[in-house]
Amino acid sequence: MTLIATFRARNNGILFCSGRKEDDGIFQPSVDKIYQIRELIPCQVFIAGAGPSSVIKNTWAEIHESLKRTIDDERDLVTEHRSVIEASLKSIPKK
């Protein structure tokens, strides 16, 4: 089970935490389960996931590309981020 938690600090900071173990039944490697999209302005975006790392990485890539397209299309990311992310998540099972 992966635990993902976010905490808001008193100085308006945010602490974003996630477990790092992946269990395939044989091995338990340490993997990154928090992904930061660095180039999106005017905000920082972090995504965390639970499950097989290949699915998580594909989901991160889909969300990243969708958010980038929103900015490239000169749409308001702050206003539209939720609907863009939801649409990305709905498209994953089809792929």
PyRosetta script that sets phi, psi and omega in degrees:
from pyrosetta import init, pose_from_sequence

init()
pose = pose_from_sequence("MTLIATFRARNNGILFCSGRKEDDGIFQPSVDKIYQIRELIPCQVFIAGAGPSSVIKNTWAEIHESLKRTIDDERDLVTEHRSVIEASLKSIPKK")
pose.set_psi(1, 136.0)
pose.set_omega(1, 176.8)
pose.set_phi(2, -102.0)
pose.set_psi(2, 130.0)
pose.set_omega(2, 175.3)
pose.set_phi(3, -101.1)
pose.set_psi(3, 129.1)
pose.set_omega(3, 175.9)
pose.set_phi(4, -126.2)
pose.set_psi(4, 126.7)
pose.set_omega(4, -178.2)
pose.set_phi(5, -138.9)
pose.set_psi(5, 147.3)
pose.set_omega(5, 176.7)
pose.set_phi(6, -127.7)
pose.set_psi(6, 135.6)
pose.set_omega(6, -179.3)
pose.set_phi(7, -128.2)
pose.set_psi(7, 135.2)
pose.set_omega(7, 176.1)
pose.set_phi(8, -94.7)
pose.set_psi(8, 127.2)
pose.set_omega(8, 179.4)
pose.set_phi(9, -86.6)
pose.set_psi(9, 163.4)
pose.set_omega(9, -179.1)
pose.set_phi(10, -63.1)
pose.set_psi(10, -28.3)
pose.set_omega(10, -177.8)
pose.set_phi(11, -91.6)
pose.set_psi(11, 25.0)
pose.set_omega(11, -179.5)
pose.set_phi(12, 70.6)
pose.set_psi(12, 11.3)
pose.set_omega(12, 174.1)
pose.set_phi(13, -81.0)
pose.set_psi(13, 166.5)
pose.set_omega(13, 178.5)
pose.set_phi(14, -131.2)
pose.set_psi(14, 134.2)
pose.set_omega(14, 174.9)
pose.set_phi(15, -108.6)
pose.set_psi(15, 119.7)
pose.set_omega(15, -176.6)
pose.set_phi(16, -114.9)
pose.set_psi(16, 119.1)
pose.set_omega(16, -173.1)
pose.set_phi(17, -123.7)
pose.set_psi(17, 148.9)
pose.set_omega(17, 177.1)
pose.set_phi(18, -152.9)
pose.set_psi(18, 150.7)
pose.set_omega(18, 170.8)
pose.set_phi(19, -67.0)
pose.set_psi(19, 163.1)
pose.set_omega(19, -176.7)
pose.set_phi(20, -123.0)
pose.set_psi(20, 1.1)
pose.set_omega(20, -176.2)
pose.set_phi(21, -90.5)
pose.set_psi(21, 141.9)
pose.set_omega(21, 171.9)
pose.set_phi(22, -123.4)
pose.set_psi(22, 131.1)
pose.set_omega(22, -176.4)
pose.set_phi(23, -116.2)
pose.set_psi(23, 113.1)
pose.set_omega(23, 177.8)
pose.set_phi(24, -101.2)
pose.set_psi(24, 13.5)
pose.set_omega(24, -178.9)
pose.set_phi(25, 94.2)
pose.set_psi(25, -19.4)
pose.set_omega(25, 179.8)
pose.set_phi(26, -120.9)
pose.set_psi(26, -51.5)
pose.set_omega(26, -178.2)
pose.set_phi(27, -112.4)
pose.set_psi(27, 160.1)
pose.set_omega(27, 173.8)
pose.set_phi(28, -131.4)
pose.set_psi(28, 72.1)
pose.set_omega(28, -179.4)
pose.set_phi(29, -72.0)
pose.set_psi(29, 159.4)
pose.set_omega(29, 175.7)
pose.set_phi(30, -91.1)
pose.set_psi(30, 124.3)
pose.set_omega(30, -178.8)
pose.set_phi(31, -130.1)
pose.set_psi(31, 155.8)
pose.set_omega(31, 175.0)
pose.set_phi(32, -79.4)
pose.set_psi(32, 130.3)
pose.set_omega(32, 178.1)
pose.set_phi(33, -119.4)
pose.set_psi(33, 8.8)
pose.set_omega(33, 173.9)
pose.set_phi(34, -121.5)
pose.set_psi(34, 129.7)
pose.set_omega(34, -177.1)
pose.set_phi(35, -122.5)
pose.set_psi(35, 132.5)
pose.set_omega(35, 178.2)
pose.set_phi(36, -109.4)
pose.set_psi(36, 127.7)
pose.set_omega(36, 172.9)
pose.set_phi(37, -92.1)
pose.set_psi(37, 108.6)
pose.set_omega(37, -169.6)
pose.set_phi(38, -83.2)
pose.set_psi(38, -34.4)
pose.set_omega(38, -169.8)
pose.set_phi(39, -89.6)
pose.set_psi(39, 3.3)
pose.set_omega(39, -179.5)
pose.set_phi(40, -82.4)
pose.set_psi(40, 122.8)
pose.set_omega(40, 179.3)
pose.set_phi(41, -118.2)
pose.set_psi(41, 135.8)
pose.set_omega(41, 27.5)
pose.set_phi(42, -104.3)
pose.set_psi(42, 25.1)
pose.set_omega(42, -176.7)
pose.set_phi(43, -145.2)
pose.set_psi(43, 165.8)
pose.set_omega(43, 172.3)
pose.set_phi(44, -98.5)
pose.set_psi(44, 139.8)
pose.set_omega(44, -179.5)
pose.set_phi(45, -124.4)
pose.set_psi(45, 129.1)
pose.set_omega(45, 175.0)
pose.set_phi(46, -123.6)
pose.set_psi(46, 139.3)
pose.set_omega(46, 179.1)
pose.set_phi(47, -128.6)
pose.set_psi(47, 138.0)
pose.set_omega(47, 176.1)
pose.set_phi(48, -125.4)
pose.set_psi(48, 153.3)
pose.set_omega(48, -179.2)
pose.set_phi(49, -146.6)
pose.set_psi(49, 159.4)
pose.set_omega(49, 176.5)
pose.set_phi(50, -123.9)
pose.set_psi(50, 143.1)
pose.set_omega(50, 179.3)
pose.set_phi(51, 121.6)
pose.set_psi(51, -166.6)
pose.set_omega(51, -179.2)
pose.set_phi(52, -61.5)
pose.set_psi(52, 136.1)
pose.set_omega(52, -174.9)
pose.set_phi(53, -62.3)
pose.set_psi(53, -30.9)
pose.set_omega(53, 179.0)
pose.set_phi(54, -64.4)
pose.set_psi(54, -40.0)
pose.set_omega(54, 178.0)
pose.set_phi(55, -68.3)
pose.set_psi(55, -42.7)
pose.set_omega(55, 179.5)
pose.set_phi(56, -60.4)
pose.set_psi(56, -47.4)
pose.set_omega(56, -178.2)
pose.set_phi(57, -64.0)
pose.set_psi(57, -40.0)
pose.set_omega(57, 177.3)
pose.set_phi(58, -64.8)
pose.set_psi(58, -38.4)
pose.set_omega(58, 178.7)
pose.set_phi(59, -66.8)
pose.set_psi(59, -44.2)
pose.set_omega(59, 177.0)
pose.set_phi(60, -57.0)
pose.set_psi(60, -45.3)
pose.set_omega(60, -178.2)
pose.set_phi(61, -62.5)
pose.set_psi(61, -42.3)
pose.set_omega(61, 179.9)
pose.set_phi(62, -64.1)
pose.set_psi(62, -45.1)
pose.set_omega(62, 179.6)
pose.set_phi(63, -65.1)
pose.set_psi(63, -44.7)
pose.set_omega(63, 180.0)
pose.set_phi(64, -56.9)
pose.set_psi(64, -49.5)
pose.set_omega(64, -178.7)
pose.set_phi(65, -63.6)
pose.set_psi(65, -39.9)
pose.set_omega(65, 179.7)
pose.set_phi(66, -65.1)
pose.set_psi(66, -41.9)
pose.set_omega(66, 178.1)
pose.set_phi(67, -66.3)
pose.set_psi(67, -39.9)
pose.set_omega(67, 178.7)
pose.set_phi(68, -63.7)
pose.set_psi(68, -42.7)
pose.set_omega(68, 177.3)
pose.set_phi(69, -60.4)
pose.set_psi(69, -37.6)
pose.set_omega(69, 178.4)
pose.set_phi(70, -59.3)
pose.set_psi(70, -45.3)
pose.set_omega(70, 178.7)
pose.set_phi(71, -68.4)
pose.set_psi(71, -44.5)
pose.set_omega(71, -179.7)
pose.set_phi(72, -60.8)
pose.set_psi(72, -31.8)
pose.set_omega(72, 178.0)
pose.set_phi(73, -82.8)
pose.set_psi(73, 5.3)
pose.set_omega(73, 179.4)
pose.set_phi(74, 59.3)
pose.set_psi(74, 34.3)
pose.set_omega(74, 173.5)
pose.set_phi(75, -93.0)
pose.set_psi(75, 161.6)
pose.set_omega(75, -176.5)
pose.set_phi(76, -82.8)
pose.set_psi(76, 103.7)
pose.set_omega(76, -178.4)
pose.set_phi(77, -61.8)
pose.set_psi(77, -39.4)
pose.set_omega(77, -178.4)
pose.set_phi(78, -61.1)
pose.set_psi(78, -40.8)
pose.set_omega(78, -179.6)
pose.set_phi(79, -76.7)
pose.set_psi(79, -37.2)
pose.set_omega(79, -170.4)
pose.set_phi(80, -101.7)
pose.set_psi(80, -0.8)
pose.set_omega(80, -172.5)
pose.set_phi(81, -56.2)
pose.set_psi(81, -41.1)
pose.set_omega(81, -176.7)
pose.set_phi(82, -63.6)
pose.set_psi(82, -48.1)
pose.set_omega(82, -179.0)
pose.set_phi(83, -66.9)
pose.set_psi(83, -34.5)
pose.set_omega(83, 178.5)
pose.set_phi(84, -66.1)
pose.set_psi(84, -45.0)
pose.set_omega(84, 179.4)
pose.set_phi(85, -66.1)
pose.set_psi(85, -43.0)
pose.set_omega(85, 178.8)
pose.set_phi(86, -60.6)
pose.set_psi(86, -42.5)
pose.set_omega(86, 178.2)
pose.set_phi(87, -63.2)
pose.set_psi(87, -39.0)
pose.set_omega(87, 177.8)
pose.set_phi(88, -62.8)
pose.set_psi(88, -45.7)
pose.set_omega(88, -179.0)
pose.set_phi(89, -64.2)
pose.set_psi(89, -36.7)
pose.set_omega(89, 178.5)
pose.set_phi(90, -68.5)
pose.set_psi(90, -26.7)
pose.set_omega(90, -178.6)
pose.set_phi(91, -80.3)
pose.set_psi(91, -18.4)
pose.set_omega(91, -175.2)
pose.set_phi(92, -60.4)
pose.set_psi(92, -49.3)
pose.set_omega(92, -178.6)
pose.set_phi(93, -60.6)
pose.set_psi(93, -28.2)
pose.set_omega(93, 179.4)
pose.set_phi(94, -69.5)
pose.set_psi(94, -24.5)
pose.set_omega(94, -178.3)
pose.set_phi(95, -89.6)
pose.dump_pdb("model.pdb")
